[in-house]
Amino acid sequence: MEKIGSYRFTAEPFHCDFSNRLFMGHLGNHMLNAADFHATERGFGMDYLNPIHKTWVLSRLAIEINEMPEQYASFNVETWVESAMRYFTNRNFRVIGDSGKVYGYGRSVWAMIDTETRQPQDILAIRDGAINDWITADVECPIDKGSRVKMAHDLPVVRTIDTYYNDVDVNGHINSVKYIEHVLDLFSIEWYKQYDLRRLEIAYVAESHGGDRLTFRIQDGTDELEKSISISKLTENGSNSVEVCRCMVKFVKK
């Protein structure tokens, strides 16, 4: 079996936006599915981990895209493990079309947790460090790693939302990609008619669960086309909040 996995997807019509291009959220889902397929085929996926009360959780994700696949386009998501440490592993992605066109790349950081205690677990203890057999450190992923998003502490809340059934994933917390979709919904359709999303970074700080109320704050970056977003969950009485993730998005003019 090759160290790099390659998985085929299609930009289905109802996964595309008004411009007939794939939604970023669906591309993110395809990347996470590719990661799961790759890990499962090589013996350290969730089908092995769940019965021993462990699971993978996404810690960081950065996606940089030159162009989104068009409606009905078929493409492959390639993925490989760049490195593995005791508590974190780095996994990369490349999105490539049938003609050889590279749509973009992704970088991700994953942790393993105990599903009952929610505490970090030793990745290298799984199957005697089997993940090390699949490390591919010599394949280029030519995008920057995720940066540390800095934000002011006194920013106003621009949106508050409730979370429901469709926000919750197999790990019992708010789905990683749902945060991305909620962030991208902060910008209007008129905005997306003028600008394309070029890069997205998200770092997950704490878990939130179905029924939690999430608040969103936005800060401009070096120019109006770069935005930083903080997402927090409100405590039960609504008097305090706990940050759950930070995100940075960069747009380019069409």
Disulfide bonds with the S-S distance in Angstrom:
none
